[in-house]
Amino acid sequence: MSRIIKILGTGCPKCQSMTAIVKDVVSENNIDATLEKIEDIMEIMTFSVMTTPALVIDDVITIKGRVPSKEEVLALLN
C-alpha cells in the first residue's frame, strides 16, 4: 500500500535536509510512497504545526521541529 508522505516547511535549510533524508530513505529501500513538499504557510497551519520542518505520514504528524536520522525515518515508514 502506498504511503503518503508530506514534508511541511517553508524551505529553510532544516526543511531541505529533511526532504533529502526522506527522499533517500524512500529510494534506497524501494518504499512505495508519494512525497509531497508543502511550503505554503497557510496550508502548514492547517496541520496545527508551529515548528518546522514537520513530517506527516498518512496524515499523522510524526516529527516536528527537527531533522530525523535516516534510521528514524525508515522505522516510521515500516
Backbone as CSV, one residue per row, in Angstrom:
resi,resn,N_x,N_y,N_z,CA_x,CA_y,CA_z,C_x,C_y,C_z
1,MET,0.842,-1.180,0.000,0.000,0.000,0.000,0.886,1.243,0.000
2,SER,0.583,2.157,-0.871,1.387,3.368,-0.998,1.189,4.290,0.203
3,ARG,2.299,4.778,0.729,2.261,5.726,1.846,2.193,7.137,1.275
4,ILE,1.580,8.040,1.990,1.555,9.444,1.589,2.394,10.212,2.609
5,ILE,3.489,10.760,2.128,4.425,11.471,2.990,4.380,12.948,2.628
6,LYS,4.202,13.785,3.643,4.208,15.232,3.438,5.288,15.843,4.312
7,ILE,6.075,16.719,3.703,7.079,17.443,4.457,6.618,18.889,4.518
8,LEU,6.406,19.362,5.744,5.929,20.719,5.942,7.113,21.606,6.289
9,GLY,7.286,22.666,5.510,8.377,23.594,5.783,8.461,24.650,4.710
10,THR,8.963,25.801,5.092,8.987,26.944,4.174,10.207,26.972,3.261
11,GLY,11.095,26.016,3.392,12.264,25.971,2.519,13.562,26.297,3.228
12,CYS,13.548,26.339,4.563,14.761,26.623,5.339,15.746,25.451,5.195
13,PRO,17.002,25.645,5.608,17.981,24.554,5.488,17.558,23.263,6.177
14,LYS,16.912,23.351,7.354,16.451,22.132,8.041,15.374,21.420,7.225
15,CYS,14.491,22.204,6.603,13.429,21.618,5.774,14.044,20.902,4.572
16,GLN,15.060,21.517,3.981,15.729,20.907,2.833,16.452,19.628,3.245
17,SER,17.061,19.636,4.430,17.742,18.433,4.927,16.749,17.294,5.138
18,MET,15.603,17.619,5.752,14.594,16.586,5.984,14.100,16.018,4.657
19,THR,13.854,16.878,3.683,13.389,16.425,2.370,14.399,15.469,1.751
20,ALA,15.690,15.817,1.800,16.735,14.966,1.223,16.800,13.617,1.927
21,ILE,16.710,13.618,3.253,16.768,12.370,4.015,15.586,11.464,3.679
22,VAL,14.387,12.041,3.642,13.196,11.237,3.346,13.275,10.676,1.927
23,LYS,13.685,11.497,0.961,13.828,11.013,-0.425,14.822,9.861,-0.492
24,ASP,15.959,10.001,0.198,16.973,8.940,0.198,16.416,7.645,0.782
25,VAL,15.738,7.733,1.911,15.191,6.536,2.568,14.174,5.838,1.661
26,VAL,13.296,6.625,1.038,12.275,6.051,0.159,12.926,5.345,-1.028
27,SER,13.906,5.986,-1.668,14.518,5.375,-2.850,15.437,4.212,-2.490
28,GLU,16.228,4.340,-1.424,17.160,3.274,-1.042,16.453,2.004,-0.583
29,ASN,15.235,2.145,-0.074,14.510,0.987,0.463,13.311,0.581,-0.387
30,ASN,13.210,1.145,-1.586,12.116,0.834,-2.510,10.745,0.899,-1.836
31,ILE,10.519,1.959,-1.084,9.247,2.137,-0.388,8.252,2.770,-1.347
32,ASP,7.063,2.183,-1.421,6.003,2.704,-2.281,5.378,3.904,-1.569
33,ALA,5.769,5.107,-1.998,5.294,6.309,-1.307,5.189,7.481,-2.271
34,THR,4.265,8.365,-1.949,4.115,9.627,-2.663,4.649,10.703,-1.738
35,LEU,5.588,11.486,-2.240,6.219,12.525,-1.430,5.720,13.892,-1.868
36,GLU,5.237,14.661,-0.889,4.703,15.997,-1.148,5.448,16.994,-0.277
37,LYS,5.887,18.089,-0.863,6.544,19.157,-0.103,5.550,20.298,0.013
38,ILE,5.193,20.660,1.235,4.222,21.727,1.456,4.953,22.930,2.038
39,GLU,5.013,24.011,1.255,5.734,25.207,1.673,4.812,26.384,1.989
40,ASP,3.544,26.267,1.623,2.601,27.362,1.868,2.267,27.435,3.359
41,ILE,2.560,28.584,3.965,2.391,28.741,5.411,0.936,28.538,5.848
42,MET,-0.010,28.955,5.032,-1.424,28.771,5.391,-1.802,27.293,5.397
43,GLU,-1.267,26.533,4.450,-1.538,25.094,4.417,-0.849,24.381,5.582
44,ILE,0.368,24.810,5.908,1.082,24.231,7.048,0.286,24.453,8.334
45,MET,-0.312,25.628,8.472,-1.080,25.947,9.676,-2.305,25.048,9.841
46,THR,-2.825,24.492,8.751,-3.977,23.594,8.863,-3.613,22.313,9.621
47,PHE,-2.304,22.015,9.706,-1.846,20.832,10.443,-1.586,21.163,11.915
48,SER,-1.783,22.424,12.316,-1.518,22.887,13.687,-0.062,22.666,14.091
49,VAL,0.835,22.879,13.133,2.266,22.743,13.391,2.848,24.146,13.538
50,MET,3.525,24.387,14.650,4.117,25.696,14.892,5.620,25.724,14.620
51,THR,6.256,24.551,14.598,7.684,24.486,14.318,7.921,23.572,13.128
52,THR,8.740,24.045,12.212,9.079,23.252,11.031,10.566,22.916,11.093
53,PRO,10.996,21.897,10.393,10.212,21.061,9.496,9.343,20.071,10.265
54,ALA,8.337,19.575,9.576,7.478,18.540,10.153,7.285,17.442,9.116
55,LEU,7.188,16.219,9.603,6.994,15.059,8.740,5.628,14.464,9.033
56,VAL,4.821,14.360,7.977,3.475,13.804,8.105,3.427,12.534,7.258
57,ILE,3.084,11.429,7.899,2.979,10.154,7.184,1.540,9.679,7.307
58,ASP,0.879,9.528,6.162,-0.523,9.099,6.125,-1.389,9.951,7.068
59,ASP,-1.217,11.256,6.980,-1.984,12.255,7.746,-1.741,12.226,9.253
60,VAL,-0.648,11.629,9.689,-0.269,11.636,11.104,1.061,12.382,11.233
61,ILE,1.086,13.406,12.083,2.323,14.153,12.295,3.249,13.277,13.126
62,THR,4.405,12.921,12.548,5.317,12.008,13.230,6.515,12.721,13.840
63,ILE,6.977,13.795,13.189,8.144,14.543,13.671,7.883,16.011,13.410
64,LYS,8.270,16.862,14.367,8.185,18.294,14.099,9.300,19.031,14.810
65,GLY,9.819,20.051,14.133,10.827,20.924,14.712,12.253,20.435,14.695
66,ARG,12.513,19.318,14.021,13.884,18.788,13.962,14.063,17.909,12.735
67,VAL,15.325,17.631,12.428,15.646,16.781,11.284,15.927,15.370,11.817
68,PRO,15.194,14.372,11.333,15.394,12.997,11.809,16.577,12.326,11.115
69,SER,17.016,11.215,11.691,18.044,10.396,11.038,17.359,9.515,9.995
70,LYS,18.163,8.950,9.097,17.622,8.016,8.101,16.983,6.816,8.787
71,GLU,17.624,6.336,9.846,17.117,5.164,10.566,15.744,5.449,11.172
72,GLU,15.587,6.661,11.709,14.301,7.027,12.319,13.193,7.094,11.270
73,VAL,13.504,7.667,10.112,12.508,7.756,9.026,12.131,6.356,8.559
74,LEU,13.133,5.505,8.384,12.870,4.128,7.941,11.981,3.398,8.941
75,ALA,12.244,3.564,10.228,11.418,2.919,11.256,9.983,3.411,11.195
76,LEU,9.789,4.700,10.938,8.428,5.252,10.851,7.680,4.739,9.619
77,LEU,8.410,4.450,8.555,7.782,4.003,7.316,7.537,2.502,7.278
78,ASN,8.168,1.753,8.176,7.972,0.294,8.196,6.893,-0.110,9.166
